[in-house]
Amino acid sequence: ATPGTIFEFDGKSTWQNVYASGTHSMSIFEVIRIGYEVFPEEMPEEVKIIGIEGEEVLSLGMELTPTIQKIVPKVVEKILNELEN
């Protein structure tokens, strides 16, 4: 996707068919799926993941690119809206 694209994943359908080949390659979706299987009463009714498509993923650093810096406030607003609802 274009750098700065905001992704939202919600509902069990996102991760119900995600499987890892071992514990070292487990994604967050696999962990959530297992949580619903093993601890169904303790898992929240809804889990939402909001992420941003990265721009520079080949170098290691702590700074965000200008494109991503611009989108972060929108993502924070989305998260706050989700928490209020």
Secondary structure, DSSP 8 states (H G I E B T S, - for coil): --TT-EEEEESGGGTTT---SSGGG--HHHHHHHHHHH-TTTS-S--EEEEE--S--SS--S---HHHHHHHHHHHHHHHHHHH-
